[in-house]
């Protein structure tokens, strides 16, 4: 299993737009075989950092998701929401190997 960790630098003036963007992506990751663990928005401390975590059985299956998502109308709509709102400034993507009980 591989977990994708996304760290976003969000626009704190557009937090509602970012939350809408996040809610669009959660079911899309699931649609393509992943398991979304949620988005985490600022609460205390820095008001411009958000995190998302989702997992796929393998990095190869994550790459299949990326390929399919690029042609999916719902994924394109989610990206159009970002393009229209610019609710985040940048993001970093890392892949991690989880340890569970």
Biotite code that builds the C-alpha atoms (Angstrom):
import biotite.structure as struc

atoms = struc.array([
    struc.Atom([0.000, 0.000, 0.000], chain_id="A", res_id=1, res_name="UNK", atom_name="CA", element="C"),
    struc.Atom([1.125, 3.525, -0.751], chain_id="A", res_id=2, res_name="UNK", atom_name="CA", element="C"),
    struc.Atom([-0.314, 6.657, 0.853], chain_id="A", res_id=3, res_name="UNK", atom_name="CA", element="C"),
    struc.Atom([-0.215, 9.984, -0.906], chain_id="A", res_id=4, res_name="UNK", atom_name="CA", element="C"),
    struc.Atom([0.358, 12.941, 1.393], chain_id="A", res_id=5, res_name="UNK", atom_name="CA", element="C"),
    struc.Atom([-0.572, 16.306, -0.092], chain_id="A", res_id=6, res_name="UNK", atom_name="CA", element="C"),
    struc.Atom([0.403, 19.494, 1.725], chain_id="A", res_id=7, res_name="UNK", atom_name="CA", element="C"),
    struc.Atom([-1.378, 22.552, 0.368], chain_id="A", res_id=8, res_name="UNK", atom_name="CA", element="C"),
    struc.Atom([-0.579, 26.204, 0.907], chain_id="A", res_id=9, res_name="UNK", atom_name="CA", element="C"),
    struc.Atom([-4.117, 27.549, 0.778], chain_id="A", res_id=10, res_name="UNK", atom_name="CA", element="C"),
    struc.Atom([-5.517, 31.023, 0.461], chain_id="A", res_id=11, res_name="UNK", atom_name="CA", element="C"),
    struc.Atom([-7.054, 31.639, 3.918], chain_id="A", res_id=12, res_name="UNK", atom_name="CA", element="C"),
    struc.Atom([-9.463, 34.120, 2.354], chain_id="A", res_id=13, res_name="UNK", atom_name="CA", element="C"),
    struc.Atom([-10.853, 31.310, 0.191], chain_id="A", res_id=14, res_name="UNK", atom_name="CA", element="C"),
    struc.Atom([-11.136, 28.514, 2.743], chain_id="A", res_id=15, res_name="UNK", atom_name="CA", element="C"),
    struc.Atom([-14.761, 27.787, 1.776], chain_id="A", res_id=16, res_name="UNK", atom_name="CA", element="C"),
    struc.Atom([-13.712, 27.406, -1.863], chain_id="A", res_id=17, res_name="UNK", atom_name="CA", element="C"),
    struc.Atom([-10.937, 25.034, -0.810], chain_id="A", res_id=18, res_name="UNK", atom_name="CA", element="C"),
    struc.Atom([-13.349, 23.005, 1.316], chain_id="A", res_id=19, res_name="UNK", atom_name="CA", element="C"),
    struc.Atom([-15.672, 22.677, -1.684], chain_id="A", res_id=20, res_name="UNK", atom_name="CA", element="C"),
    struc.Atom([-12.695, 21.589, -3.835], chain_id="A", res_id=21, res_name="UNK", atom_name="CA", element="C"),
    struc.Atom([-11.762, 18.965, -1.228], chain_id="A", res_id=22, res_name="UNK", atom_name="CA", element="C"),
    struc.Atom([-15.299, 17.594, -1.066], chain_id="A", res_id=23, res_name="UNK", atom_name="CA", element="C"),
    struc.Atom([-15.246, 17.166, -4.846], chain_id="A", res_id=24, res_name="UNK", atom_name="CA", element="C"),
    struc.Atom([-12.063, 15.047, -4.768], chain_id="A", res_id=25, res_name="UNK", atom_name="CA", element="C"),
    struc.Atom([-12.876, 12.641, -1.932], chain_id="A", res_id=26, res_name="UNK", atom_name="CA", element="C"),
    struc.Atom([-15.392, 10.550, -3.917], chain_id="A", res_id=27, res_name="UNK", atom_name="CA", element="C"),
    struc.Atom([-13.258, 10.792, -7.054], chain_id="A", res_id=28, res_name="UNK", atom_name="CA", element="C"),
    struc.Atom([-10.296, 9.086, -5.412], chain_id="A", res_id=29, res_name="UNK", atom_name="CA", element="C"),
    struc.Atom([-12.678, 6.362, -4.219], chain_id="A", res_id=30, res_name="UNK", atom_name="CA", element="C"),
    struc.Atom([-14.206, 6.096, -7.720], chain_id="A", res_id=31, res_name="UNK", atom_name="CA", element="C"),
    struc.Atom([-10.820, 5.099, -9.116], chain_id="A", res_id=32, res_name="UNK", atom_name="CA", element="C"),
    struc.Atom([-9.915, 2.515, -6.484], chain_id="A", res_id=33, res_name="UNK", atom_name="CA", element="C"),
    struc.Atom([-8.271, 4.568, -3.780], chain_id="A", res_id=34, res_name="UNK", atom_name="CA", element="C"),
    struc.Atom([-9.197, 5.102, -0.176], chain_id="A", res_id=35, res_name="UNK", atom_name="CA", element="C"),
    struc.Atom([-9.443, 8.716, 0.888], chain_id="A", res_id=36, res_name="UNK", atom_name="CA", element="C"),
    struc.Atom([-8.532, 9.422, 4.506], chain_id="A", res_id=37, res_name="UNK", atom_name="CA", element="C"),
    struc.Atom([-9.744, 13.020, 4.379], chain_id="A", res_id=38, res_name="UNK", atom_name="CA", element="C"),
    struc.Atom([-8.655, 16.587, 4.045], chain_id="A", res_id=39, res_name="UNK", atom_name="CA", element="C"),
    struc.Atom([-7.475, 18.404, 7.135], chain_id="A", res_id=40, res_name="UNK", atom_name="CA", element="C"),
    struc.Atom([-8.021, 22.151, 7.284], chain_id="A", res_id=41, res_name="UNK", atom_name="CA", element="C"),
    struc.Atom([-6.357, 24.694, 9.567], chain_id="A", res_id=42, res_name="UNK", atom_name="CA", element="C"),
    struc.Atom([-7.732, 24.911, 13.078], chain_id="A", res_id=43, res_name="UNK", atom_name="CA", element="C"),
    struc.Atom([-4.985, 26.201, 15.369], chain_id="A", res_id=44, res_name="UNK", atom_name="CA", element="C"),
    struc.Atom([-1.626, 27.572, 14.338], chain_id="A", res_id=45, res_name="UNK", atom_name="CA", element="C"),
    struc.Atom([-0.900, 28.438, 10.715], chain_id="A", res_id=46, res_name="UNK", atom_name="CA", element="C"),
    struc.Atom([-4.074, 29.361, 8.841], chain_id="A", res_id=47, res_name="UNK", atom_name="CA", element="C"),
    struc.Atom([-2.741, 28.589, 5.376], chain_id="A", res_id=48, res_name="UNK", atom_name="CA", element="C"),
    struc.Atom([-1.766, 24.904, 5.499], chain_id="A", res_id=49, res_name="UNK", atom_name="CA", element="C"),
    struc.Atom([-4.111, 22.032, 4.631], chain_id="A", res_id=50, res_name="UNK", atom_name="CA", element="C"),
    struc.Atom([-3.342, 18.334, 4.213], chain_id="A", res_id=51, res_name="UNK", atom_name="CA", element="C"),
    struc.Atom([-4.947, 15.472, 2.304], chain_id="A", res_id=52, res_name="UNK", atom_name="CA", element="C"),
    struc.Atom([-4.217, 11.758, 2.679], chain_id="A", res_id=53, res_name="UNK", atom_name="CA", element="C"),
    struc.Atom([-5.322, 8.933, 0.447], chain_id="A", res_id=54, res_name="UNK", atom_name="CA", element="C"),
    struc.Atom([-4.066, 5.431, -0.276], chain_id="A", res_id=55, res_name="UNK", atom_name="CA", element="C"),
    struc.Atom([-3.876, 3.018, -3.187], chain_id="A", res_id=56, res_name="UNK", atom_name="CA", element="C"),
    struc.Atom([-2.868, -0.623, -3.081], chain_id="A", res_id=57, res_name="UNK", atom_name="CA", element="C"),
    struc.Atom([0.305, 0.228, -5.043], chain_id="A", res_id=58, res_name="UNK", atom_name="CA", element="C"),
    struc.Atom([2.084, 3.090, -6.755], chain_id="A", res_id=59, res_name="UNK", atom_name="CA", element="C"),
    struc.Atom([1.168, 1.479, -10.090], chain_id="A", res_id=60, res_name="UNK", atom_name="CA", element="C"),
    struc.Atom([-2.545, 1.676, -9.194], chain_id="A", res_id=61, res_name="UNK", atom_name="CA", element="C"),
    struc.Atom([-2.077, 5.310, -8.184], chain_id="A", res_id=62, res_name="UNK", atom_name="CA", element="C"),
    struc.Atom([-0.623, 5.976, -11.649], chain_id="A", res_id=63, res_name="UNK", atom_name="CA", element="C"),
    struc.Atom([-3.684, 4.307, -13.236], chain_id="A", res_id=64, res_name="UNK", atom_name="CA", element="C"),
    struc.Atom([-5.877, 6.642, -11.174], chain_id="A", res_id=65, res_name="UNK", atom_name="CA", element="C"),
    struc.Atom([-3.917, 9.661, -12.428], chain_id="A", res_id=66, res_name="UNK", atom_name="CA", element="C"),
    struc.Atom([-4.319, 8.514, -16.021], chain_id="A", res_id=67, res_name="UNK", atom_name="CA", element="C"),
    struc.Atom([-8.064, 7.873, -15.700], chain_id="A", res_id=68, res_name="UNK", atom_name="CA", element="C"),
    struc.Atom([-8.638, 11.084, -13.756], chain_id="A", res_id=69, res_name="UNK", atom_name="CA", element="C"),
    struc.Atom([-7.126, 13.171, -16.534], chain_id="A", res_id=70, res_name="UNK", atom_name="CA", element="C"),
    struc.Atom([-9.975, 12.136, -18.867], chain_id="A", res_id=71, res_name="UNK", atom_name="CA", element="C"),
    struc.Atom([-12.820, 12.069, -16.337], chain_id="A", res_id=72, res_name="UNK", atom_name="CA", element="C"),
    struc.Atom([-15.472, 14.834, -16.601], chain_id="A", res_id=73, res_name="UNK", atom_name="CA", element="C"),
    struc.Atom([-15.959, 15.025, -12.797], chain_id="A", res_id=74, res_name="UNK", atom_name="CA", element="C"),
    struc.Atom([-12.211, 15.374, -12.243], chain_id="A", res_id=75, res_name="UNK", atom_name="CA", element="C"),
    struc.Atom([-12.051, 18.081, -14.880], chain_id="A", res_id=76, res_name="UNK", atom_name="CA", element="C"),
    struc.Atom([-14.912, 19.890, -13.119], chain_id="A", res_id=77, res_name="UNK", atom_name="CA", element="C"),
    struc.Atom([-13.002, 19.716, -9.826], chain_id="A", res_id=78, res_name="UNK", atom_name="CA", element="C"),
    struc.Atom([-9.932, 21.206, -11.490], chain_id="A", res_id=79, res_name="UNK", atom_name="CA", element="C"),
    struc.Atom([-12.092, 23.890, -13.130], chain_id="A", res_id=80, res_name="UNK", atom_name="CA", element="C"),
    struc.Atom([-13.302, 24.859, -9.645], chain_id="A", res_id=81, res_name="UNK", atom_name="CA", element="C"),
    struc.Atom([-9.671, 25.314, -8.593], chain_id="A", res_id=82, res_name="UNK", atom_name="CA", element="C"),
    struc.Atom([-8.868, 27.296, -11.742], chain_id="A", res_id=83, res_name="UNK", atom_name="CA", element="C"),
    struc.Atom([-11.853, 29.579, -11.148], chain_id="A", res_id=84, res_name="UNK", atom_name="CA", element="C"),
    struc.Atom([-11.160, 30.169, -7.448], chain_id="A", res_id=85, res_name="UNK", atom_name="CA", element="C"),
    struc.Atom([-7.383, 29.765, -7.037], chain_id="A", res_id=86, res_name="UNK", atom_name="CA", element="C"),
    struc.Atom([-8.179, 28.532, -3.521], chain_id="A", res_id=87, res_name="UNK", atom_name="CA", element="C"),
    struc.Atom([-4.613, 27.285, -3.023], chain_id="A", res_id=88, res_name="UNK", atom_name="CA", element="C"),
    struc.Atom([-1.254, 28.683, -4.026], chain_id="A", res_id=89, res_name="UNK", atom_name="CA", element="C"),
    struc.Atom([0.773, 25.488, -4.232], chain_id="A", res_id=90, res_name="UNK", atom_name="CA", element="C"),
    struc.Atom([0.994, 21.901, -3.068], chain_id="A", res_id=91, res_name="UNK", atom_name="CA", element="C"),
    struc.Atom([3.633, 19.260, -2.410], chain_id="A", res_id=92, res_name="UNK", atom_name="CA", element="C"),
    struc.Atom([3.045, 15.564, -2.961], chain_id="A", res_id=93, res_name="UNK", atom_name="CA", element="C"),
    struc.Atom([4.879, 12.806, -1.089], chain_id="A", res_id=94, res_name="UNK", atom_name="CA", element="C"),
    struc.Atom([4.326, 9.063, -1.020], chain_id="A", res_id=95, res_name="UNK", atom_name="CA", element="C"),
    struc.Atom([4.503, 7.212, 2.241], chain_id="A", res_id=96, res_name="UNK", atom_name="CA", element="C"),
    struc.Atom([4.251, 3.654, 3.442], chain_id="A", res_id=97, res_name="UNK", atom_name="CA", element="C"),
    struc.Atom([1.797, 3.369, 6.316], chain_id="A", res_id=98, res_name="UNK", atom_name="CA", element="C"),
    struc.Atom([2.263, 1.214, 9.385], chain_id="A", res_id=99, res_name="UNK", atom_name="CA", element="C"),
    struc.Atom([-0.975, -0.086, 10.845], chain_id="A", res_id=100, res_name="UNK", atom_name="CA", element="C"),
    struc.Atom([-1.651, -2.530, 13.696], chain_id="A", res_id=101, res_name="UNK", atom_name="CA", element="C"),
])
